[in-house]
Amino acid sequence: MAAKKVDWMKTSFNGKLDQFDQFTTKLGAYTVTFGLTAGEIAASRNDYLWSRYAQMQVDQFDAELTSRVSYRDALFNGPASATASSVPNLGTEFAPPFVAPVPDGVLSRWHKLVERIKAHPNYTPAIGADLGIVPMAAPSQVAGTF
């Protein structure tokens, strides 16, 4: 039985970002092949940079929240002790990308660009693999497992 094909995009957010990084890093090599403009290449890369920045902020805030909740719980519910727990400090703010902010809808723009590339007569599976936009095969199931 042949493996089922699934969408070309990774499922986890960080997986998508890694894939988008690969795509935007290599896209410039296909400017002539697909009739892309320098502006389209730059816009796609800027979409990636702002998306990565947004995720880094979320990751930092999640870690800070976990640290603050642990501090509060130890302070309020922990065993009595002679020393104070370390007070969590504020995290380091990441510098935003050095490009203008991009409009909402990054994922939609990426999908449209990939669809355009895949519909182009010069598109080949090898190019798709290089850009990281080929469908991923679902893992085959071993008999007796789920």
VENSUL-V629302 format. One record per pair of residues at least 12 apart in sequence whose C-alpha atoms are under 8 Angstrom apart, sorted by the first residue. I is the first residue (numbers start at 0). J is the second residue. D is the distance in Angstrom with one decimal. If there is no record, write none. Layout:
[[I/J/D] [I/J/D]]
This chain:
[[2/136/5.9] [2/137/5.9] [2/138/6.9] [2/139/6.0] [3/136/5.9] [3/137/5.4] [4/134/6.3] [4/135/6.2] [4/136/4.8] [4/137/6.0] [5/134/5.9] [5/135/5.8] [5/136/6.2] [5/137/6.4] [6/134/5.4] [6/135/6.7] [7/131/7.9] [7/132/5.4] [7/133/5.2] [7/134/3.9] [7/135/5.6] [8/132/6.9] [8/134/7.6] [16/47/7.2] [16/50/7.4] [16/51/6.5] [18/131/6.3] [19/47/6.4] [20/44/7.8] [20/47/6.4] [21/130/6.4] [21/131/6.8] [22/130/4.7] [22/131/6.2] [22/132/7.7] [23/40/7.2] [23/43/6.3] [23/44/5.2] [23/47/7.4] [24/44/7.4] [25/129/7.6] [25/130/6.3] [26/40/6.7] [26/130/6.9] [27/40/6.2] [32/121/6.4] [33/116/6.5] [33/119/6.7] [33/121/6.8] [33/122/7.8] [43/109/7.2] [45/98/6.7] [45/99/8.0] [45/101/7.0] [46/101/6.2] [46/105/5.9] [47/105/7.9] [48/96/6.3] [49/95/7.6] [49/96/6.5] [49/100/7.0] [49/101/7.1] [50/105/7.7] [52/93/7.7] [52/95/6.5] [52/96/7.2] [55/93/7.8] [56/92/7.8] [56/93/7.3] [59/90/7.2] [60/90/8.0] [63/87/7.9] [63/89/7.7] [63/90/6.9] [66/87/6.6] [67/87/6.2] [70/84/7.0] [70/85/7.6] [70/86/6.9] [70/87/7.2] [113/132/7.4]]
